[in-house]
């Protein structure tokens, strides 16, 4: 690893305050060269750790900015190196001028994610926690943020570490029994190991199964709005987005192509697709739009089917009922403020999906829709006290490799294979889990992971 001192802007430029972070052995020496306090005898490298000092950044005799400087000594820092953070005014010119001055002192500009990379390489955090830092920065909703914070606190590491310790004890016992059979008997051990493997597999299968929800947390719920023309689909999109994104008219067939928007419903992220109204049509362009709507529906995590309660059901509705039969869907019986022809009971006789009576004109039913979506995917409130949702594909692959190795152990036990076969596959499982937290990980993979971080983190 590089041991040279690095610096970068750790905040967005253009706000009231910018923070420039310096980390490494020359951090204090560098700040001494460019910092002056009102008390000209003050030298920051001689001050106590975790203190903040008021003064000026100067280039020889020229004052660049009035600043507050925090000094933090290793190892009690984010990177476990000496760290200096300069809090300057947030203008682009002044921030870049201070950074350029630091670089002139022989300090290298940090690469994206390099501060967190050093925290990992210096043992302050494991690799799963480092990736959680990136997930926190990129979190799209409250649930994603809470899940990432749970991982940053080490919840995933605790689970993995517990599994690895148990597996390692099994390996050690087998090796000891093979090396010293006179004092350590392996008789009956295979039965005990088989039971232990079942427990390991159940835990890992639960983590893998959480990844489906984890993907929804991280990427959002792909939601497709379906319905006949003029049912209120585009109005619903505008209500959820809280602006007029879709054209709304009384003319049926106004929407001919898909329109995609990302919507925040408190803790949820919905990637919403408004589609052309489903109906038989001779219009070539509209027909292409209908075909695209059907394709989108087949790929959706959730379908919101908007029905117009003031018009009777027809063959187009039957097509949509068939389309959503095996999908997660919510039916919105809209235009309840008008004279209704179809009732909630009529819809429930056609479909087992949940139904909400709505009036988009009166904003009725939107809050109920939000609650129902959350309950449908996450069973109400989500607690991260005991479990986490796995959102990282690299982790999922490692868990699957672990599960495969453990199943090989069970197969060896079933086939009465020698105990040294157990050790080989147990070690494979142990190493696969280790890759998640950063043990036995290739340097190229580490570089790739941290290259996805933003500059200054």
Secondary structure, DSSP 4 states (H G I P E B T S, - for coil): ---S-EEEE-S-TTSSEEEEEEESTTHHHHHHHHEE-SSTT--GGGSPSSEEEEEEEEETTEEEEEEEEEEE-TTSSSSSS-EEEEEEE--HHHHHHHHHHHHHTTPEEPPTTHHHHHHHHTTSS-HHHHHHHHHHHH--SHHHHHHHHHHHTTHHHHHHHHHHHHHHHHHHHHHHHHH-TTTS--TTHHHHHHHHHHHHHHHHHHHHHHHHHHHHHHH-EEEEEEESTTSSHHHHHHHHHTS--S---SSTT---S-EEEEEEETTEEEEEEE-------S-HHHHHHHHHHHHHHHH-SEEEEEEETTS---HHHHHHHHHHTTS-EEEEEE-TTS--SS-HHHHHHH-SSEEEE-BGGGTBTHHHHHHHHHHHHH-SS---SS------HHHHHHHHHHHHHHHHHHHHHHTT--HHHHHHHHHHHHHHHHHHHTTT--HHHHHHHHHTSPTT-
